[in-house]
Every structure is written in structure tokens, then in C-alpha cells.
Amino acid sequence: MHAWHEGQPVAPEDMTVEVWLTRLGEAIEYYSFAPQDDYLRSRETVAEPHSFDVEVNARIAGEQYHWQYASHEGRTRIPAGLAEEMDIVTRAVGPQTIPEVLSLTGRVRTDPDRLARVRPRYAGQLQSIEAGLGDAVGQGEVLAQIQSHESLQTYALKAPIAGLIVRRDAQPGGNTGDEPLFVIADLSEVWVELDLFGRALGRVRAGQPVRVETLDGSQAEGVIDWVSPLAAHASQSVVARVVLPNPDGRLRPGEFVRGEVTVAAAEAALAVRESALQRFRDFDVVYARVGETYEVRMLELGRRGGGWVEVLGGLAPGTHYVVDNSYLIKADIEKSGAAHAH
């Protein structure tokens, strides 16, 4: 800090300066200054954000000065009613378990024990077909009528299980042998087989929780049911199986999925929702709320997982921050010009 009096520089020994910074919702910060070379310098560094009300006391060349001013950035005010209409939601920052997650890919498979290949009891001629490809059938429902070559009697071919017909190799008037005429799959429960490569091989084991997501965004949660003791010869991958209920049929055998397996967890003293993060200048930030005022908080971040991010610095415990629609706060600040560049 340099000072001039009547157009002449003032020696640092001939002046004293004290500064108080009042931040939104936080304790007042005090800064004193000491001579260094031909200027005054504080030993403390002003942390981000540089948004505060400033009060200065200075004694220069025997004269006393006092002034105050506001220096705000990344700040806006939104009345509570309007914030509610905008679906702006806040929560208090606090401790959180941060899972360590491995991202894997795989496919949905039919449980072999829920798959029925329906063969005729006796060779014969198909008299009628009662069910088509894709039809849902109940256990015991008639699929076809067949006239036996040997007895010339007609008998009903029935579904041994309830499910969907996923294959039909039967045509009216055709002759039957011992090949399956229908394949029925019970898809009320399916398998997801995830492929393990590299470091995942030694970290994924039975009992670990998994979140499965299809390419259309549908999600389901389960646990690793089984890890194969064998590796595929060509790819050297190992299969980890997840058994999932599928009452609405959203999980379709053959489709690709992503799986997030929680392989470990750590306790974080402070963590925020990953969805709350925005970019402000070159910082990862959240927006703190104090009353009806919202202000940026620059964060030092640590581990990530399960939709949470560890906070190592920049946010006081218990601070309410915006978790939903934080981009609206950012847009309002940018619109009002309350952001400034350094």
C-alpha cells in the first residue's frame, strides 16, 4: 500500500492503516499493515470471493482518515417468494459419506432359469398357432394345436412358464420334430453382466452396491451377486453379475448399460452436491444463501462420488447453499454485472 500527501509520497514509517472487511454472513476480518521497503504490506491474504463491505482507518502525515465503501462481486438478491417460484432449493453443508465408484459397462441378459424352450411332446403337424412373437402368455396357456403323426390325435402345446414369446419357429401346417417351436422368457427379473478389466478386477466383489443406467436414462439399483472366477479368452474380461427386478420391462435383454459400483467409502467433514457446482471465473463454486441474498463461494474440492464432492476449503460448516437450479443464480449475477474480473 502506497500513500501520497500533497502530491508527495509518504514514507511507510509515517503512516498507519487498518482495514476491516465484513463478508456476507461471516465474521469481520481485520487487516493490519507494516512497513516493507517503500510501502505498507499486510501479512494476511484476502481470500476469495473479494466481496465485502470495507472500512478503513488511516493516519497519514499526522492526519486521521476514515472511510467506508462496498465492494461486492458474485452477489444478488432474490426475494423468498420469487426464489420459491424459480424452484431454487438450498441445504446446509455438512458431513457426508463419499463413495468411491467404478464406472463399468455391460449388457442386460435373460436369466437362463427363466427361459423356456417349448418342444412338442410328439412329432406331428401344426394344426393352429395360438400365440405370436412378442405375445405375453400365462403358464398353461395354449400355444399351438398339433396332430400327432403316430396317433393322429390332436394335442395342445402349452406354455410351461409365464412370460413373453421371444422366438417362434412354428408355421400353420408345418411339421414338427424335436426342435423348440417357441422360446418364452420371464423378464420380471433379469441379469446385468458388467465387464471387469484392469484395476476393477481386484476391487469388485459380491455384495457391493451398484447403480445401473440404460442408454435412455432409466436407472435401477442392486448389488453384485456373483463375480466369475473365469476370464474371457479373447478380451481377458471378467463378468460381474447383478440380478435386478424388472416388473415394468424397462430392462431389455441385449441392451447396453452403464454400471457404477461402490467399491469403498470415505467420510468427508464437508461435502456439497455435485449438481450444485457452477463455474465462476476460473473457480468451481456454489452459491451461498444468507436471508434473501445469494453470493458465490469459491471452493477447494477433494474426492468425488455418488453425486457428492468433498469440500476442503471455501465454505463454512452449516452454510446454506443452492442445490437445485443454481444456474439461475449464476445467470442473474451475470445479467446484473455483479461479477468482475481480476
Order of alpha helices (4+ residues) and beta strands (2+ residues): beta-beta-beta-beta-beta-beta-beta-beta-beta-alpha-beta-beta-beta-beta-beta-beta-beta-beta-beta-beta-beta-beta-beta-beta-beta-beta-beta-beta-beta-beta-beta-alpha
